[in-house]
Structure formats: C-alpha cells, structure tokens
Amino acid sequence: MSGRKETVLDLAKFIDKGVQVKLTGGRQVTGTLKGYDQLLNLVLDEAIEFLRDQDDPLKTTDQTRPLGLIRNCSHACCSN
C-alpha cells in the first residue's frame, strides 16, 4: 500500500455527459460535466436549475431557469 488515498467517485467517466447535482439547501442542477478536481469542485456547462415549489421548498417543480456555465464548490454538494 502506498498510503495514497483514492477517490470513491470516478467522475472521469461522466466528462461531457449529462449529470444531475443536488446542492445543499435543496437546489437541484443538471448540466454537462466539463471538469472536476480532487475536492469534487465541479464545472457544469449548459446548467439548468430546477425551481422549488413555493408551498414546499424541499420539492422541485418542472419549472427551470438556465444558468449556463457554472462552477460548483464541493461543500455545496450533498449526497444521498
């Protein structure tokens, strides 16, 4: 063993493919993964945010808003 840590997620296979990211605070974004780093900072192109329901902020609706090219900090992502 070299003592080197390996990342659990192999995001290389998702480069230039559509991904959906759930962010802290309930926001949900889809887009094309263009890049990432060891800290799981993500770069998404053609990103679209799904807007939340006004009555229940934990639910998303079919309404969207375009975001374009975004960089998402790893601490803003959450996992299930």
N, CA, C and O atoms as a GROMACS GRO file, in nm:
protein
  320
    1MET      N    1   0.083  -0.119   0.000
    1MET     CA    2   0.000   0.000   0.000
    1MET      C    3   0.087   0.124   0.000
    1MET      O    4   0.184   0.134   0.075
    2SER      N    5   0.051   0.216  -0.083
    2SER     CA    6   0.131   0.337  -0.095
    2SER      C    7   0.087   0.446   0.002
    2SER      O    8   0.158   0.546   0.019
    3GLY      N    9  -0.027   0.428   0.067
    3GLY     CA   10  -0.077   0.531   0.157
    3GLY      C   11  -0.150   0.641   0.083
    3GLY      O   12  -0.196   0.738   0.144
    4ARG      N   13  -0.159   0.628  -0.048
    4ARG     CA   14  -0.227   0.728  -0.130
    4ARG      C   15  -0.378   0.702  -0.126
    4ARG      O   16  -0.423   0.589  -0.145
    5LYS      N   17  -0.455   0.807  -0.103
    5LYS     CA   18  -0.600   0.794  -0.098
    5LYS      C   19  -0.655   0.800  -0.240
    5LYS      O   20  -0.613   0.882  -0.322
    6GLU      N   21  -0.751   0.712  -0.266
    6GLU     CA   22  -0.819   0.714  -0.394
    6GLU      C   23  -0.959   0.770  -0.372
    6GLU      O   24  -1.022   0.746  -0.269
    7THR      N   25  -1.006   0.843  -0.470
    7THR     CA   26  -1.140   0.897  -0.459
    7THR      C   27  -1.243   0.786  -0.478
    7THR      O   28  -1.222   0.694  -0.558
    8VAL      N   29  -1.352   0.794  -0.406
    8VAL     CA   30  -1.457   0.695  -0.415
    8VAL      C   31  -1.532   0.712  -0.548
    8VAL      O   32  -1.573   0.613  -0.609
    9LEU      N   33  -1.549   0.835  -0.590
    9LEU     CA   34  -1.620   0.864  -0.714
    9LEU      C   35  -1.523   0.872  -0.831
    9LEU      O   36  -1.422   0.943  -0.824
   10ASP      N   37  -1.552   0.800  -0.938
   10ASP     CA   38  -1.472   0.809  -1.060
   10ASP      C   39  -1.550   0.895  -1.158
   10ASP      O   40  -1.626   0.844  -1.241
   11LEU      N   41  -1.531   1.026  -1.150
   11LEU     CA   42  -1.608   1.118  -1.232
   11LEU      C   43  -1.557   1.127  -1.375
   11LEU      O   44  -1.625   1.184  -1.461
   12ALA      N   45  -1.440   1.072  -1.403
   12ALA     CA   46  -1.384   1.079  -1.538
   12ALA      C   47  -1.478   1.019  -1.641
   12ALA      O   48  -1.484   1.066  -1.755
   13LYS      N   49  -1.551   0.916  -1.605
   13LYS     CA   50  -1.641   0.852  -1.700
   13LYS      C   51  -1.765   0.936  -1.729
   13LYS      O   52  -1.841   0.905  -1.821
   14PHE      N   53  -1.786   1.044  -1.652
   14PHE     CA   54  -1.901   1.131  -1.674
   14PHE      C   55  -1.867   1.261  -1.746
   14PHE      O   56  -1.955   1.343  -1.771
   15ILE      N   57  -1.740   1.281  -1.781
   15ILE     CA   58  -1.699   1.401  -1.853
   15ILE      C   59  -1.774   1.407  -1.986
   15ILE      O   60  -1.785   1.307  -2.057
   16ASP      N   61  -1.825   1.524  -2.018
   16ASP     CA   62  -1.903   1.550  -2.140
   16ASP      C   63  -2.035   1.474  -2.144
   16ASP      O   64  -2.090   1.451  -2.252
   17LYS      N   65  -2.084   1.434  -2.028
   17LYS     CA   66  -2.214   1.368  -2.018
   17LYS      C   67  -2.303   1.447  -1.922
   17LYS      O   68  -2.254   1.523  -1.839
   18GLY      N   69  -2.432   1.428  -1.937
   18GLY     CA   70  -2.528   1.497  -1.851
   18GLY      C   71  -2.527   1.440  -1.711
   18GLY      O   72  -2.528   1.318  -1.692
   19VAL      N   73  -2.525   1.527  -1.612
   19VAL     CA   74  -2.529   1.486  -1.472
   19VAL      C   75  -2.632   1.572  -1.399
   19VAL      O   76  -2.663   1.684  -1.441
   20GLN      N   77  -2.682   1.519  -1.289
   20GLN     CA   78  -2.772   1.594  -1.203
   20GLN      C   79  -2.706   1.604  -1.066
   20GLN      O   80  -2.661   1.504  -1.011
   21VAL      N   81  -2.701   1.725  -1.013
   21VAL     CA   82  -2.634   1.751  -0.886
   21VAL      C   83  -2.735   1.810  -0.788
   21VAL      O   84  -2.806   1.905  -0.819
   22LYS      N   85  -2.740   1.752  -0.670
   22LYS     CA   86  -2.825   1.805  -0.562
   22LYS      C   87  -2.735   1.888  -0.471
   22LYS      O   88  -2.632   1.841  -0.424
   23LEU      N   89  -2.776   2.011  -0.447
   23LEU     CA   90  -2.696   2.104  -0.368
   23LEU      C   91  -2.757   2.119  -0.229
   23LEU      O   92  -2.875   2.092  -0.208
   24THR      N   93  -2.675   2.162  -0.136
   24THR     CA   94  -2.728   2.189  -0.002
   24THR      C   95  -2.831   2.300  -0.014
   24THR      O   96  -2.820   2.387  -0.101
   25GLY      N   97  -2.930   2.297   0.070
   25GLY     CA   98  -3.037   2.395   0.062
   25GLY      C   99  -3.150   2.352  -0.029
   25GLY      O  100  -3.247   2.426  -0.045
   26GLY      N  101  -3.139   2.234  -0.090
   26GLY     CA  102  -3.247   2.181  -0.171
   26GLY      C  103  -3.241   2.213  -0.318
   26GLY      O  104  -3.327   2.168  -0.394
   27ARG      N  105  -3.142   2.289  -0.362
   27ARG     CA  106  -3.132   2.322  -0.505
   27ARG      C  107  -3.087   2.201  -0.585
   27ARG      O  108  -3.007   2.119  -0.538
   28GLN      N  109  -3.140   2.191  -0.708
   28GLN     CA  110  -3.105   2.081  -0.796
   28GLN      C  111  -3.067   2.138  -0.932
   28GLN      O  112  -3.139   2.222  -0.987
   29VAL      N  113  -2.953   2.093  -0.986
   29VAL     CA  114  -2.900   2.146  -1.111
   29VAL      C  115  -2.863   2.030  -1.201
   29VAL      O  116  -2.810   1.929  -1.155
   30THR      N  117  -2.891   2.043  -1.330
   30THR     CA  118  -2.843   1.947  -1.429
   30THR      C  119  -2.756   2.022  -1.529
   30THR      O  120  -2.772   2.142  -1.549
   31GLY      N  121  -2.665   1.949  -1.590
   31GLY     CA  122  -2.579   2.008  -1.691
   31GLY      C  123  -2.478   1.906  -1.741
   31GLY      O  124  -2.480   1.790  -1.700
   32THR      N  125  -2.391   1.951  -1.829
   32THR     CA  126  -2.288   1.866  -1.886
   32THR      C  127  -2.160   1.884  -1.804
   32THR      O  128  -2.109   1.995  -1.792
   33LEU      N  129  -2.110   1.775  -1.747
   33LEU     CA  130  -1.989   1.782  -1.666
   33LEU      C  131  -1.869   1.810  -1.755
   33LEU      O  132  -1.837   1.731  -1.844
   34LYS      N  133  -1.803   1.920  -1.731
   34LYS     CA  134  -1.686   1.960  -1.810
   34LYS      C  135  -1.556   1.942  -1.735
   34LYS      O  136  -1.450   1.929  -1.797
   35GLY      N  137  -1.561   1.940  -1.602
   35GLY     CA  138  -1.439   1.923  -1.524
   35GLY      C  139  -1.468   1.907  -1.377
   35GLY      O  140  -1.578   1.934  -1.329
   36TYR      N  141  -1.366   1.862  -1.306
   36TYR     CA  142  -1.375   1.843  -1.162
   36TYR      C  143  -1.234   1.835  -1.106
   36TYR      O  144  -1.137   1.824  -1.182
   37ASP      N  145  -1.222   1.841  -0.975
   37ASP     CA  146  -1.091   1.824  -0.913
   37ASP      C  147  -1.102   1.725  -0.797
   37ASP      O  148  -1.209   1.667  -0.775
   38GLN      N  149  -0.993   1.706  -0.724
   38GLN     CA  150  -0.990   1.609  -0.616
   38GLN      C  151  -1.085   1.643  -0.502
   38GLN      O  152  -1.127   1.555  -0.427
   39LEU      N  153  -1.119   1.770  -0.489
   39LEU     CA  154  -1.210   1.813  -0.383
   39LEU      C  155  -1.356   1.807  -0.427
   39LEU      O  156  -1.445   1.845  -0.352
   40LEU      N  157  -1.379   1.757  -0.547
   40LEU     CA  158  -1.512   1.746  -0.608
   40LEU      C  159  -1.576   1.881  -0.639
   40LEU      O  160  -1.698   1.893  -0.638
   41ASN      N  161  -1.493   1.982  -0.666
   41ASN     CA  162  -1.545   2.104  -0.726
   41ASN      C  163  -1.582   2.066  -0.868
   41ASN      O  164  -1.502   2.003  -0.938
   42LEU      N  165  -1.700   2.105  -0.913
   42LEU     CA  166  -1.750   2.064  -1.044
   42LEU      C  167  -1.765   2.184  -1.136
   42LEU      O  168  -1.797   2.294  -1.091
   43VAL      N  169  -1.743   2.162  -1.265
   43VAL     CA  170  -1.773   2.261  -1.368
   43VAL      C  171  -1.879   2.200  -1.458
   43VAL      O  172  -1.857   2.095  -1.518
   44LEU      N  173  -1.994   2.266  -1.466
   44LEU     CA  174  -2.104   2.220  -1.549
   44LEU      C  175  -2.132   2.324  -1.657
   44LEU      O  176  -2.136   2.444  -1.629
   45ASP      N  177  -2.152   2.276  -1.779
   45ASP     CA  178  -2.189   2.364  -1.889
   45ASP      C  179  -2.336   2.341  -1.921
   45ASP      O  180  -2.390   2.233  -1.896
   46GLU      N  181  -2.400   2.442  -1.977
   46GLU     CA  182  -2.542   2.435  -2.011
   46GLU      C  183  -2.625   2.394  -1.890
   46GLU      O  184  -2.720   2.317  -1.901
   47ALA      N  185  -2.588   2.446  -1.774
   47ALA     CA  186  -2.655   2.410  -1.649
   47ALA      C  187  -2.795   2.470  -1.642
   47ALA      O  188  -2.820   2.582  -1.687
   48ILE      N  189  -2.884   2.392  -1.585
   48ILE     CA  190  -3.022   2.434  -1.566
   48ILE      C  191  -3.060   2.402  -1.422
   48ILE      O  192  -3.036   2.291  -1.373
   49GLU      N  193  -3.120   2.500  -1.354
   49GLU     CA  194  -3.168   2.478  -1.217
   49GLU      C  195  -3.317   2.448  -1.219
   49GLU      O  196  -3.393   2.516  -1.288
   50PHE      N  197  -3.358   2.346  -1.144
   50PHE     CA  198  -3.499   2.318  -1.127
   50PHE      C  199  -3.549   2.402  -1.010
   50PHE      O  200  -3.494   2.394  -0.900
   51LEU      N  201  -3.651   2.482  -1.034
   51LEU     CA  202  -3.703   2.571  -0.931
   51LEU      C  203  -3.783   2.492  -0.828
   51LEU      O  204  -3.842   2.388  -0.859
   52ARG      N  205  -3.785   2.543  -0.707
   52ARG     CA  206  -3.854   2.475  -0.598
   52ARG      C  207  -4.000   2.519  -0.587
   52ARG      O  208  -4.036   2.629  -0.627
   53ASP      N  209  -4.080   2.431  -0.534
   53ASP     CA  210  -4.221   2.456  -0.509
   53ASP      C  211  -4.233   2.562  -0.400
   53ASP      O  212  -4.165   2.553  -0.297
   54GLN      N  213  -4.319   2.661  -0.421
   54GLN     CA  214  -4.334   2.768  -0.322
   54GLN      C  215  -4.399   2.719  -0.193
   54GLN      O  216  -4.372   2.772  -0.085
   55ASP      N  217  -4.486   2.618  -0.204
   55ASP     CA  218  -4.553   2.565  -0.086
   55ASP      C  219  -4.465   2.469  -0.007
   55ASP      O  220  -4.475   2.460   0.115
   56ASP      N  221  -4.378   2.398  -0.078
   56ASP     CA  222  -4.288   2.301  -0.013
   56ASP      C  223  -4.149   2.318  -0.072
   56ASP      O  224  -4.118   2.257  -0.174
   57PRO      N  225  -4.063   2.399  -0.009
   57PRO     CA  226  -3.932   2.429  -0.066
   57PRO      C  227  -3.839   2.307  -0.081
   57PRO      O  228  -3.734   2.318  -0.145
   58LEU      N  229  -3.876   2.192  -0.025
   58LEU     CA  230  -3.794   2.073  -0.041
   58LEU      C  231  -3.827   1.999  -0.170
   58LEU      O  232  -3.754   1.907  -0.209
   59LYS      N  233  -3.936   2.036  -0.237
   59LYS     CA  234  -3.975   1.974  -0.363
   59LYS      C  235  -3.939   2.064  -0.480
   59LYS      O  236  -3.949   2.186  -0.471
   60THR      N  237  -3.896   2.001  -0.589
   60THR     CA  238  -3.869   2.078  -0.711
   60THR      C  239  -3.990   2.069  -0.803
   60THR      O  240  -4.072   1.978  -0.792
   61THR      N  241  -3.999   2.165  -0.894
   61THR     CA  242  -4.108   2.168  -0.991
   61THR      C  243  -4.051   2.140  -1.130
   61THR      O  244  -3.931   2.116  -1.145
   62ASP      N  245  -4.137   2.144  -1.230
   62ASP     CA  246  -4.092   2.129  -1.368
   62ASP      C  247  -4.038   2.260  -1.424
   62ASP      O  248  -3.980   2.261  -1.533
   63GLN      N  249  -4.055   2.368  -1.351
   63GLN     CA  250  -4.004   2.498  -1.395
   63GLN      C  251  -3.853   2.501  -1.379
   63GLN      O  252  -3.798   2.453  -1.280
   64THR      N  253  -3.786   2.559  -1.478
   64THR     CA  254  -3.640   2.567  -1.475
   64THR      C  255  -3.593   2.708  -1.506
   64THR      O  256  -3.669   2.792  -1.554
   65ARG      N  257  -3.466   2.732  -1.478
   65ARG     CA  258  -3.402   2.856  -1.522
   65ARG      C  259  -3.262   2.821  -1.570
   65ARG      O  260  -3.192   2.745  -1.504
   66PRO      N  261  -3.222   2.876  -1.682
   66PRO     CA  262  -3.089   2.847  -1.736
   66PRO      C  263  -2.981   2.918  -1.655
   66PRO      O  264  -2.997   3.035  -1.618
   67LEU      N  265  -2.871   2.849  -1.629
   67LEU     CA  266  -2.758   2.907  -1.556
   67LEU      C  267  -2.635   2.920  -1.644
   67LEU      O  268  -2.549   3.004  -1.617
   68GLY      N  269  -2.625   2.839  -1.750
   68GLY     CA  270  -2.509   2.845  -1.838
   68GLY      C  271  -2.391   2.767  -1.781
   68GLY      O  272  -2.409   2.656  -1.730
   69LEU      N  273  -2.273   2.823  -1.789
   69LEU     CA  274  -2.151   2.760  -1.738
   69LEU      C  275  -2.134   2.797  -1.591
   69LEU      O  276  -2.129   2.915  -1.557
   70ILE      N  277  -2.126   2.696  -1.504
   70ILE     CA  278  -2.112   2.723  -1.361
   70ILE      C  279  -2.000   2.639  -1.301
   70ILE      O  280  -1.965   2.532  -1.352
   71ARG      N  281  -1.945   2.691  -1.192
   71ARG     CA  282  -1.851   2.613  -1.110
   71ARG      C  283  -1.919   2.595  -0.976
   71ARG      O  284  -1.966   2.691  -0.914
   72ASN      N  285  -1.924   2.471  -0.933
   72ASN     CA  286  -1.990   2.439  -0.808
   72ASN      C  287  -1.885   2.395  -0.707
   72ASN      O  288  -1.810   2.301  -0.732
   73CYS      N  289  -1.880   2.462  -0.595
   73CYS     CA  290  -1.786   2.424  -0.489
   73CYS      C  291  -1.832   2.295  -0.423
   73CYS      O  292  -1.951   2.273  -0.404
   74SER      N  293  -1.737   2.210  -0.388
   74SER     CA  294  -1.770   2.079  -0.333
   74SER      C  295  -1.852   2.087  -0.205
   74SER      O  296  -1.934   1.999  -0.180
   75HIS      N  297  -1.833   2.189  -0.124
   75HIS     CA  298  -1.907   2.196   0.002
   75HIS      C  299  -2.054   2.228  -0.020
   75HIS      O  300  -2.134   2.218   0.073
   76ALA      N  301  -2.091   2.267  -0.143
   76ALA     CA  302  -2.232   2.295  -0.173
   76ALA      C  303  -2.307   2.171  -0.217
   76ALA      O  304  -2.430   2.172  -0.225
   77CYS      N  305  -2.235   2.063  -0.248
   77CYS     CA  306  -2.299   1.938  -0.290
   77CYS      C  307  -2.339   1.856  -0.168
   77CYS      O  308  -2.277   1.864  -0.063
   78CYS      N  309  -2.444   1.778  -0.185
   78CYS     CA  310  -2.480   1.684  -0.080
   78CYS      C  311  -2.498   1.548  -0.145
   78CYS      O  312  -2.520   1.539  -0.265
   79SER      N  313  -2.490   1.445  -0.065
   79SER     CA  314  -2.504   1.310  -0.120
   79SER      C  315  -2.619   1.239  -0.052
   79SER      O  316  -2.657   1.271   0.061
   80ASN      N  317  -2.672   1.143  -0.122
   80ASN     CA  318  -2.781   1.062  -0.067
   80ASN      C  319  -2.731   0.924  -0.036
   80ASN      O  320  -2.808   0.840   0.011
   0.00000   0.00000   0.00000
